[in-house]
Amino acid sequence: MTAAQRHSTEAPQPDELPPIPAMEQPDAVLEATPENNELLKASVRRRYRNHRRLVFVTYSILIVLMIALWISRQYEVAVAVLAVIASSAFLHKLRIGPLARSYRALVPREGQTLTIRFGPDAFELQGGTNRRVHVAYNRFRAIAVESYSITLRTRNSDISYPRELFPDTAIDYLRARLAGRRDVAAPPPLPPIPPLEKPTATVTAGPDTASRMAWAVTWRRNRRLTQSNAAIAAMAVLIVVAITGKEGLVAGALWAGVLMIAALTVRLAVTVADFIRVRRLFTTYAAEGAPLSSRFGSDAVAVRTHGFYSHLRYDSITKLTIRRHLVLLYHDGHATAFPRELFPDSAIAHIRAVNPGLH
């Protein structure tokens, strides 16, 4: 990272990481139980089933309408409905639109203690002794309150939390905040996340740090979708050519080319939008001038920014990719990017030694 300022210290022999300090004066404390976890998961499953029913009914109505129009020989309108079905399915595959929502939940481990504290612009959540994070309110668009869960809605996903973590006063403030009202008193500012003691490396983010990390994650996430879309487009060309035969070969190829260009244009627009969204998330903790630090222990690495403090176990990492300015870690089904300076060569060698199956 050429624009970043680096301050490295001599890394000691890795030992066990100390626990992350407990949150002071939390607004709510929850000790996870199997009963509460099952109620939370049941609430999420119910929302997911309702969404699947909505998707099924929507596509069923469109398909029945298309068939009815075709039988009544209104071919132009039927083709238009088919185009709507195809475009909706395409956008669904790209995770765009109301039919492409995902449903997640914060389900703590049995016996784990969760604490939360609310500030004027974000809430701080701590899970056990290995993670503290600030979650900005501007990520969310709506809030839904049920008996056993609080669901916060983002652009294309619903994230559910245990109801006990959100006092009524916090819910009232969140509702007012998301509605753009200022008639509810704001809570006091959140204190800074505790510093990382004895860091292995410390980096000050430069003006392009967040953009580089966001592009690495976005490109990785969209590359596979682009490859699959290209394969689908190639199959569409073959189908069009097969249907039109030799006489309509030129016209069929032309229409297939138009469809491919349109699909690639949509794919590019989605990638750019995804990059902008991910860069905004990275900017919350890797804005220019923000300090980032790491400390490597015997079985985990601690990373601390002004927005989160987390321990990542080496055995949870499935892939480690080194780039010129970045280190990409693949774990828990997603990728996380860090400035290269936070991961000295000796630390990377230790991670690979502890996790020999790492790619």
C-alpha positions as CSV (number, residue, x, y, z in Angstrom):
1,M,0.0,0.0,0.0
2,T,2.1,2.9,-1.3
3,A,0.0,5.6,0.2
4,A,-0.1,4.1,3.7
5,Q,2.3,4.9,6.4
6,R,3.7,1.9,8.2
7,H,5.1,1.5,11.7
8,S,6.2,-2.1,12.4
9,T,7.6,-3.4,15.6
10,E,9.7,-6.5,16.2
11,A,7.2,-9.4,16.5
12,P,7.7,-11.5,19.6
13,Q,7.3,-15.3,19.6
14,P,3.5,-15.9,19.2
15,D,1.7,-16.6,22.4
16,E,-2.0,-16.9,23.2
17,L,-3.9,-13.6,22.6
18,P,-5.4,-11.9,25.6
19,P,-9.2,-11.6,25.6
20,I,-10.8,-8.4,24.2
21,P,-11.8,-6.1,27.1
22,A,-15.4,-6.3,28.2
23,M,-17.8,-3.5,27.2
24,E,-18.4,-0.9,29.9
25,Q,-21.9,0.2,30.8
26,P,-23.8,-1.9,28.2
27,D,-27.4,-1.1,27.5
28,A,-28.3,-4.8,27.4
29,V,-26.7,-8.1,28.2
30,L,-27.9,-11.5,26.9
31,E,-26.7,-14.9,27.7
32,A,-27.5,-17.3,24.9
33,T,-29.7,-20.3,25.6
34,P,-30.9,-23.1,23.2
35,E,-34.5,-22.0,23.7
36,N,-33.9,-18.4,22.7
37,N,-31.7,-19.4,19.8
38,E,-34.4,-21.7,18.5
39,L,-37.0,-19.0,18.8
40,L,-34.8,-16.6,16.8
41,K,-34.1,-19.1,14.1
42,A,-37.8,-20.0,13.9
43,S,-38.6,-16.3,13.3
44,V,-36.0,-16.0,10.5
45,R,-37.2,-19.2,8.9
46,R,-40.8,-17.9,8.9
47,R,-39.7,-14.7,7.2
48,Y,-37.7,-16.7,4.7
49,R,-40.7,-19.0,3.9
50,N,-42.9,-16.0,3.4
51,H,-40.4,-14.5,1.0
52,R,-40.2,-17.8,-1.0
53,R,-43.9,-17.9,-1.2
54,L,-43.9,-14.3,-2.6
55,V,-41.3,-15.3,-5.2
56,F,-43.2,-18.4,-6.2
57,V,-46.6,-16.6,-6.5
58,T,-45.0,-13.8,-8.5
59,Y,-43.4,-16.1,-11.1
60,S,-46.4,-18.3,-11.2
61,I,-48.7,-15.4,-12.1
62,L,-46.4,-14.2,-14.8
63,I,-46.0,-17.6,-16.3
64,V,-49.7,-18.3,-16.3
65,L,-50.3,-14.9,-17.9
66,M,-47.7,-15.6,-20.6
67,I,-49.3,-18.9,-21.4
68,A,-52.8,-17.4,-21.6
69,L,-51.6,-14.7,-23.9
70,W,-49.9,-17.1,-26.1
71,I,-53.0,-19.4,-26.4
72,S,-55.0,-16.3,-27.3
73,R,-52.5,-15.6,-30.0
74,Q,-51.4,-12.3,-28.5
75,Y,-47.8,-13.2,-29.3
76,E,-46.2,-9.7,-28.9
77,V,-47.6,-9.2,-25.4
78,A,-46.7,-12.8,-24.5
79,V,-43.1,-12.2,-25.6
80,A,-43.1,-9.0,-23.5
81,V,-44.2,-10.9,-20.4
82,L,-41.5,-13.5,-21.1
83,A,-39.0,-10.7,-21.2
84,V,-40.2,-9.5,-17.8
85,I,-39.9,-13.0,-16.4
86,A,-36.4,-13.4,-17.9
87,S,-35.2,-10.0,-16.6
88,S,-36.7,-10.6,-13.2
89,A,-34.9,-14.0,-13.0
90,F,-31.7,-12.4,-14.2
91,L,-31.8,-9.7,-11.6
92,H,-32.8,-12.3,-9.0
93,K,-29.6,-14.2,-9.9
94,L,-27.6,-11.0,-9.5
95,R,-29.2,-10.4,-6.0
96,I,-31.0,-7.3,-7.1
97,G,-34.5,-6.2,-6.4
98,P,-37.2,-7.2,-3.9
99,L,-37.3,-10.8,-5.0
100,A,-33.6,-11.3,-4.2
101,R,-33.5,-10.7,-0.5
102,S,-31.3,-12.8,1.8
103,Y,-32.1,-13.6,5.5
104,R,-29.5,-13.8,8.2
105,A,-29.5,-13.8,12.0
106,L,-27.0,-13.3,14.8
107,V,-27.3,-16.6,16.6
108,P,-24.9,-16.8,19.5
109,R,-23.3,-20.0,20.7
110,E,-24.9,-21.7,23.6
111,G,-23.6,-20.0,26.8
112,Q,-22.1,-17.1,24.9
113,T,-22.7,-13.6,26.4
114,L,-23.7,-10.7,24.0
115,T,-23.6,-7.1,25.1
116,I,-24.7,-4.0,23.2
117,R,-24.5,-0.3,23.7
118,F,-26.3,2.3,21.6
119,G,-24.8,5.6,20.3
120,P,-26.2,8.4,18.2
121,D,-24.9,7.1,14.9
122,A,-24.1,3.4,15.6
123,F,-24.5,0.6,18.1
124,E,-21.6,-1.4,19.5
125,L,-22.0,-5.1,19.8
126,Q,-19.7,-7.5,21.6
127,G,-19.8,-11.3,21.3
128,G,-17.9,-13.0,24.0
129,T,-14.2,-12.1,24.3
130,N,-13.2,-12.3,20.7
131,R,-15.2,-9.6,18.8
132,R,-16.4,-6.0,19.3
133,V,-17.8,-4.0,16.4
134,H,-19.5,-0.7,15.7
135,V,-22.6,-1.1,13.4
136,A,-23.6,2.2,11.7
137,Y,-27.3,3.0,11.5
138,N,-27.0,4.3,8.0
139,R,-26.6,0.7,6.7
140,F,-30.3,0.1,7.5
141,R,-33.5,1.1,5.8
142,A,-36.2,-0.3,8.1
143,I,-36.8,-2.1,11.4
144,A,-39.3,-4.9,12.2
145,V,-40.0,-5.9,15.8
146,E,-41.3,-9.3,16.7
147,S,-41.7,-11.2,20.0
148,Y,-38.3,-12.9,19.8
149,S,-36.4,-10.9,17.2
150,I,-35.5,-7.5,15.9
151,T,-34.9,-7.4,12.1
152,L,-32.9,-4.6,10.5
153,R,-33.4,-4.3,6.7
154,T,-30.6,-3.3,4.4
155,R,-30.7,-2.9,0.6
156,N,-31.0,-6.6,-0.1
157,S,-30.9,-8.5,3.1
158,D,-32.7,-8.8,6.5
159,I,-30.5,-9.2,9.6
160,S,-32.2,-10.5,12.7
161,Y,-31.0,-10.0,16.3
162,P,-32.3,-11.4,19.6
163,R,-35.1,-9.2,20.9
164,E,-33.6,-9.0,24.4
165,L,-30.6,-7.0,23.0
166,F,-32.8,-4.0,22.0
167,P,-34.5,-2.1,24.8
168,D,-37.7,-0.2,23.9
169,T,-35.9,3.2,24.1
170,A,-33.3,2.0,21.6
171,I,-36.1,0.7,19.2
172,D,-37.9,4.1,19.5
173,Y,-34.6,5.9,18.6
174,L,-33.9,3.6,15.7
175,R,-37.4,4.0,14.3
176,A,-37.1,7.8,14.5
177,R,-33.6,7.8,13.1
178,L,-34.6,5.6,10.1
179,A,-37.7,7.7,9.5
180,G,-35.6,10.9,9.5
181,R,-37.2,12.3,12.6
182,R,-35.3,14.2,15.3
183,D,-38.0,14.2,18.0
184,V,-36.3,11.4,20.1
185,A,-33.3,12.2,22.3
186,A,-30.1,10.7,21.0
187,P,-28.0,8.5,23.3
188,P,-24.5,9.7,24.3
189,P,-21.6,9.0,21.9
190,L,-19.9,5.6,22.0
191,P,-16.5,5.4,23.6
192,P,-13.6,4.3,21.4
193,I,-12.9,0.6,21.1
194,P,-10.0,-0.4,23.4
195,P,-6.6,-0.3,21.8
196,L,-4.6,-3.4,20.9
197,E,-1.8,-4.0,23.3
198,K,1.6,-5.0,21.9
199,P,0.7,-4.9,18.2
200,T,2.8,-6.8,15.7
201,A,2.2,-4.1,13.1
202,T,0.4,-0.8,12.8
203,V,-0.7,0.9,9.6
204,T,-2.1,4.3,8.9
205,A,-4.6,4.0,6.0
206,G,-3.9,6.1,3.0
207,P,-6.4,7.7,0.6
208,D,-6.7,4.6,-1.6
209,T,-6.6,1.9,1.1
210,A,-10.4,1.4,1.3
211,S,-10.8,1.4,-2.5
212,R,-8.1,-1.3,-2.9
213,M,-9.6,-3.5,-0.3
214,A,-13.1,-3.0,-1.7
215,W,-12.1,-3.8,-5.2
216,A,-10.3,-7.0,-4.1
217,V,-13.4,-8.3,-2.4
218,T,-15.8,-7.1,-5.1
219,W,-13.8,-8.6,-7.9
220,R,-13.5,-11.9,-6.2
221,R,-17.3,-12.0,-5.5
222,N,-18.3,-11.0,-9.0
223,R,-15.8,-13.0,-11.0
224,R,-17.6,-16.3,-10.6
225,L,-21.0,-14.7,-11.4
226,T,-19.5,-13.1,-14.5
227,Q,-18.2,-16.5,-15.6
228,S,-21.5,-18.2,-15.1
229,N,-23.3,-15.4,-16.9
230,A,-21.0,-15.8,-19.8
231,A,-21.8,-19.5,-20.0
232,I,-25.5,-18.8,-19.8
233,A,-25.2,-16.2,-22.6
234,A,-23.3,-18.7,-24.8
235,M,-26.0,-21.3,-24.3
236,A,-28.6,-18.6,-25.2
237,V,-26.8,-18.0,-28.5
238,L,-26.9,-21.7,-29.3
239,I,-30.6,-22.0,-28.5
240,V,-31.5,-18.9,-30.6
241,V,-29.5,-20.3,-33.5
242,A,-31.0,-23.7,-33.2
243,I,-34.6,-22.3,-33.1
244,T,-34.1,-19.9,-36.0
245,G,-32.3,-22.4,-38.2
246,K,-30.1,-21.4,-41.1
247,E,-32.5,-18.9,-42.5
248,G,-32.6,-16.8,-39.4
249,L,-29.0,-17.4,-38.4
250,V,-27.9,-13.8,-38.9
251,A,-31.0,-12.3,-37.1
252,G,-30.7,-14.8,-34.3
253,A,-27.0,-14.2,-33.8
254,L,-27.7,-10.4,-33.9
255,W,-30.4,-10.7,-31.2
256,A,-28.2,-13.0,-29.1
257,G,-25.4,-10.5,-29.4
258,V,-27.7,-7.7,-28.2
259,L,-28.8,-9.8,-25.3
260,M,-25.2,-10.6,-24.4
261,I,-24.2,-6.9,-24.5
262,A,-27.2,-6.0,-22.4
263,A,-26.4,-8.7,-19.8
264,L,-22.8,-7.7,-19.6
265,T,-23.8,-4.0,-19.2
266,V,-26.1,-5.0,-16.3
267,R,-23.3,-7.1,-14.9
268,L,-20.9,-4.2,-15.0
269,A,-23.4,-1.8,-13.5
270,V,-24.0,-4.3,-10.6
271,T,-20.2,-4.7,-10.1
272,V,-19.7,-1.0,-9.9
273,A,-22.6,-0.6,-7.5
274,D,-21.3,-3.4,-5.4
275,F,-17.9,-1.8,-5.3
276,I,-19.3,1.5,-4.2
277,R,-21.3,-0.2,-1.4
278,V,-18.3,-2.3,-0.2
279,R,-16.0,0.7,-0.3
280,R,-18.4,2.6,1.9
281,L,-18.2,-0.2,4.4
282,F,-14.4,-0.3,4.3
283,T,-14.3,3.5,4.7
284,T,-15.9,3.2,8.1
285,Y,-12.7,1.7,9.5
286,A,-10.0,2.3,6.8
287,A,-10.6,6.0,6.0
288,E,-7.6,8.1,5.2
289,G,-5.6,8.6,8.4
290,A,-7.3,5.8,10.3
291,P,-5.0,3.5,12.3
292,L,-5.2,-0.2,11.9
293,S,-3.2,-2.7,14.0
294,S,-2.7,-6.4,14.2
295,R,-1.3,-8.9,16.7
296,F,-0.5,-12.5,16.0
297,G,-1.0,-15.1,18.6
298,S,-0.3,-18.8,18.7
299,D,-3.7,-19.8,17.2
300,A,-5.4,-16.5,16.2
301,V,-4.8,-13.0,14.9
302,A,-6.3,-9.9,16.5
303,V,-7.1,-7.0,14.2
304,R,-8.2,-3.6,15.6
305,T,-9.5,-0.5,13.9
306,H,-11.6,2.4,15.2
307,G,-14.7,0.4,14.1
308,F,-14.0,-3.1,15.2
309,Y,-11.7,-5.4,17.3
310,S,-11.8,-9.0,16.4
311,H,-10.0,-12.3,16.8
312,L,-9.8,-14.6,13.8
313,R,-8.7,-18.2,14.4
314,Y,-6.2,-19.6,12.0
315,D,-8.1,-22.9,11.7
316,S,-11.1,-21.0,10.4
317,I,-9.2,-19.7,7.4
318,T,-9.7,-21.7,4.2
319,K,-7.6,-19.7,1.8
320,L,-4.9,-17.0,2.1
321,T,-4.1,-14.9,-0.9
322,I,-1.2,-12.4,-1.0
323,R,-1.3,-9.5,-3.4
324,R,0.9,-6.5,-3.8
325,H,-0.9,-4.3,-1.4
326,L,-3.3,-6.7,0.3
327,V,-3.9,-9.9,2.1
328,L,-7.2,-11.7,1.3
329,L,-8.4,-14.2,4.0
330,Y,-11.3,-16.5,3.1
331,H,-13.2,-17.7,6.1
332,D,-16.8,-18.5,7.2
333,G,-18.0,-18.3,3.6
334,H,-16.7,-14.9,2.7
335,A,-13.5,-12.9,2.0
336,T,-11.9,-10.2,4.1
337,A,-9.2,-7.9,2.9
338,F,-6.4,-6.3,5.0
339,P,-3.5,-4.1,4.1
340,R,-0.4,-6.1,3.3
341,E,1.6,-4.3,6.0
342,L,-0.6,-5.8,8.7
343,F,0.7,-9.3,7.8
344,P,4.5,-9.6,8.0
345,D,6.1,-12.6,6.2
346,S,6.9,-14.2,9.6
347,A,3.2,-14.1,10.6
348,I,2.0,-15.5,7.3
349,A,4.5,-18.3,7.6
350,H,3.2,-19.1,11.2
351,I,-0.4,-19.1,9.9
352,R,0.5,-21.6,7.2
353,A,2.5,-23.8,9.7
354,V,-0.5,-23.9,12.1
355,N,-3.0,-24.5,9.2
356,P,-1.1,-26.7,6.8
357,G,-4.2,-27.4,4.7
358,L,-4.4,-23.7,3.8
359,H,-4.5,-22.9,0.0
